[in-house]
Structures are given as C-alpha cells and as structure tokens.
C-alpha cells in the first residue's frame, strides 16, 4: 500500500521536474504579487509591517489557486486518471499521494520563500519564523481542500475560474488563523492558539479531503 | 465468470441500452458490435466500473463488482480510447508505474522483454511523446504482457496499429483466451478473431 503511495509521489515529482516551468510560474507569481505591495503602498515601515502577514498569506492563497487546476487535469486528459481509478489500490490513498506531491511542488517553495519576502516588509525575526510556521501548517490545507474543488470541476468548461469560486471561501479559516498567528506573535501576544487551530484544521483536512476528492473524482470521470 | 444482468445505461437524457444480459466464461471472447453512439464504450466502461449503470447487476464469480472493488480491479485490464500513458515519461517508466500500482514488482529486464516483443526495442529510453501514434499504442499494449489479469476490456484496440501490430495483438488475444482468460473488445475494423468461444453482442438493435 505504501509502495503505491511512494510510486504516485515519485511519479508526480518526476513529471514536475520535466515540466519545470509549471512549478516556477507558481513561485514567481507568489514572489511578484508579494513584492508589488511595498511598491504600491510606499515605504512606511509601520504600515508595511502591519500588513505583512495578510499580504503574504493572501498571495499564498492565490498562488496555490493557480496551480490547482493542473492537479488532476493532465491525468484526466491523457487517460491516466481512469487507470488510477482502476488500479487495485485505495483511491483516497493515491489522491493523498497526488496532493502531497502537489504540495511539495507548489506549497513548500512558498514556505521557503516567505522569510525572504517578509524582509521586504520589515518583519522581525520572530515574525518571520511565525510566518514560516503558519505557512507550513496552512499550505497543506490549501492543497488538500483545493483538491476537492479541482476534482469536482474536472472536465468542466471554465473549470479554472469555477474552482476559485468554490475553494477560496473554504480557505478563509486558514487565512484568518494563519495571518492572525503572525500578527499575534509580532504584537507579543503569543500565537499558540492560532497554531493549534491551524493544526486542528490540518488534521481534519488530512482525514477528510482525500476521501472527498476520491468520491468527486469518481463522479467527474463518469 | 462475468455475469451481466438487466443492465441499463443512460447518457444524459438518452437511454443507450436496457435489459442487457449476458455472461462470459473463462476462455472466451466477447465481440461487441454497434454503430457509433450505440453505447459500446459506455458498456465497456460500466463493466470496468468507471460508469455507474442506471440499473442492473454486474457480477464477477457471483459477487457484485462494485462490492469487490479493488479485488475486481486486480483481475482487470481496461484500455480505453486514451493511451493512459504519461507522455513525458519513458515507456519503461510508464510500465513500471502500472506494475507498482498493480501491486506487483517487475524487473527492468522483464519490461525490456515486453517492449522488445512489442517491437519497441529501440524506444526503451525515449519519452513516449516522441513516439508515433502506433508506437504509443504498442507501449500501452505491452501492459497486457506484463500484468496477469484475467479480464481484458479493450475499446478499439486496433486503432493506429499497422498490419504487423494488428496480427501481433490478435496473437496475444488468442493466447490469453487459450490460457483461460476473458476478453471483451469492440472494433470497427474487420478482424477475424478465431478463438475457442466467440460471442457476439449487437448493441442498438432494439
């Protein structure tokens, strides 16, 4: 069973490595959107510092949105998705593998880039660390919840826009606790509460999202 | 033993077929005939479990295939209109993924042999996207040699194959049926499949 999980993750990572431009567009989109804010708002440090968490988090949501439509679409178009459905393995497990690979490709780079970008906003060391930790807990949720939306809109015309409308509202709790955690830590209130809530959301998403996406895939492929 | 009872499939608002019943024994081949749009592909996908039939039962050795789930999938190779291959990966990588997901291990040597006997000895290291249509088809057909599944469901398997490819596939089908396997196929090409037990099913005539 874990061999198949490893196989799916390896497969998707290999494919991503042979399509590097797809990976890089997401990361560059994130970098550019975040960098536009200091340019647009001006160099007032206090103002920038107070909006840093929100800006980075919203940009992360949009960047992860951008890569969602590709999560299942390529496999759907070349028929490998129906072969996955017919493989003698639990579908939810394979979906989990795909989501994990998707997070490594499109979520993890955001986590690693975030401290660099946070510097532009004059975030302190604690703030930068908290930004990374909240993103580390939050971006997997974005991939997991996004997978449900991507599976539901598979093969539909204008699926890319539809998936945003469907999934962005579901991202709101992650955004609130993610950005809130960073702000709480900057203002010295401590972010344990925010982190534990993010962790709880992550566990819930880990449990339920693969099952929901698997069910949605079965409907979409039909 | 595959048993289909009272199967009904609907696509959109249109009823494709209803009350369809047949059974397929070990060592036999079912050739599904029908005009375009008569529901051949839907029937094949329903048997494979990709389409939920409106009504009726599909049973494998007396048990519903839906309930068997993965156990039924292990007995089955389905090949649809798509090749089911990742074009960025090589033929070897593609076949190895099929094997790992199928739950069995294959050696590099075995894959090499399979690709060689499909006439693809030189394409071992090439990504599938640079191969011709017929060669892609051959790569996907190489699965039939590697995977030991009893039921083959082949939707238009002869498309894009050259004369040598067609006769090779026919040979593989004959061998599989002689070994006690089952094959369900559709084709518009005139091919003589002379095997032990040959059944015909005509869709869209009622």
Boltz contact constraints between the chains, C-beta under 6 A:
constraints:
  - contact:
      token1: [A, 3]
      token2: [B, 100]
      max_distance: 6.0
  - contact:
      token1: [A, 4]
      token2: [B, 101]
      max_distance: 6.0
  - contact:
      token1: [A, 7]
      token2: [B, 100]
      max_distance: 6.0
  - contact:
      token1: [A, 11]
      token2: [B, 97]
      max_distance: 6.0
  - contact:
      token1: [A, 15]
      token2: [B, 88]
      max_distance: 6.0
  - contact:
      token1: [A, 18]
      token2: [B, 88]
      max_distance: 6.0
  - contact:
      token1: [A, 78]
      token2: [B, 82]
      max_distance: 6.0
  - contact:
      token1: [A, 79]
      token2: [B, 82]
      max_distance: 6.0
  - contact:
      token1: [A, 79]
      token2: [B, 84]
      max_distance: 6.0
  - contact:
      token1: [A, 80]
      token2: [B, 84]
      max_distance: 6.0
  - contact:
      token1: [A, 80]
      token2: [B, 86]
      max_distance: 6.0
  - contact:
      token1: [A, 82]
      token2: [B, 50]
      max_distance: 6.0
  - contact:
      token1: [A, 83]
      token2: [B, 84]
      max_distance: 6.0
  - contact:
      token1: [A, 86]
      token2: [B, 73]
      max_distance: 6.0
  - contact:
      token1: [A, 86]
      token2: [B, 78]
      max_distance: 6.0
  - contact:
      token1: [A, 87]
      token2: [B, 101]
      max_distance: 6.0
  - contact:
      token1: [A, 88]
      token2: [B, 70]
      max_distance: 6.0
  - contact:
      token1: [A, 88]
      token2: [B, 73]
      max_distance: 6.0
  - contact:
      token1: [A, 88]
      token2: [B, 74]
      max_distance: 6.0
  - contact:
      token1: [A, 88]
      token2: [B, 103]
      max_distance: 6.0
  - contact:
      token1: [A, 89]
      token2: [B, 101]
      max_distance: 6.0
  - contact:
      token1: [A, 221]
      token2: [B, 50]
      max_distance: 6.0
  - contact:
      token1: [A, 222]
      token2: [B, 51]
      max_distance: 6.0
